[in-house]
């Protein structure tokens, strides 16, 4: 999963699911009735699982945990080796957020709008610097750009086409991953815990 460590959608997946801001959909099944566990998955998606927000250290550890659930057919997982680029590109976590380009539309059916996520607990210590903000609490674009370069980012980033577009939209800009964004997060493409379902598109 080392190649995923710098993927902004994967990092948002890890942050938002472990914080309990996103409820993951149930597993899809293959033609044999086994659940499909995708490359990079580290959270259990079995309904009502008490460990749904526990991050497992590897997909194989998640597979072992899932096999402890009764009546859940788990594929053998004896493939081993490095994941192909095709498997990485098809990783489903990209579809969890509306700002990502989707290779599959299966997750888009139950989309919900996100009001800013609840602030993390005050006692949680972040290793990332706080996102620069204006007095009104809105992101301070100029200061984000300055700090992003100091933190190893670039303006424009790989996802933004021009410097003028960069650091304005958390759903598109890579530089937001360099900061502790507090109660700001990309708009999820699936149900958000505590948020009502909506037919927004």
BELFEN-V861461 format. One line per field, one symbol per residue. phi: phi as a letter, one per 20 degrees, with the letter a starting at -180 (. if undefined). psi: psi as a letter, one per 20 degrees, with the letter a starting at -180 (. if undefined). burial: # if it has 24 or more other ideal C-beta (glycine too) atoms within 12 Angstrom, else .. Layout:
BEGIN
phi: ???
psi: ???
burial: ???
END
This chain:
BEGIN
phi: .gfegdffffffgfffffenecefffffcefenefddegnfccfdfgmffdfdeeffbffffgfffffffmdfdffmefmnffffffffegfffefcffeedecefeefdfcfdegfgffgfefdeeeffffcefenfgegffffffgffenebcfffeeecffefmdcffceffffeceeledbfffecgdgndffbefc
psi: jhiihjphhgghggghghijippqrqqrqaiijqqooqpipjppjppjpikhjpoqirhhhgggghiipqkoopqhkjgrrqqrhggghjphhhjiqhiqppipjhiihlqqqprpqqqqqhippqiqqqppqrhjiqpngghggghgghjjaqoqrhhqhrhhhqjhohihphhhiiqojdjpqqoqiapppiqqqrkq.
burial: #..#..###########.#.#####.#.......############.....#..##..##.##.##.....#.#.............#..##########.#....##.###.#..#..#........####......#.#..##.##..#.#.#.#.##.....#################.#########.........
END
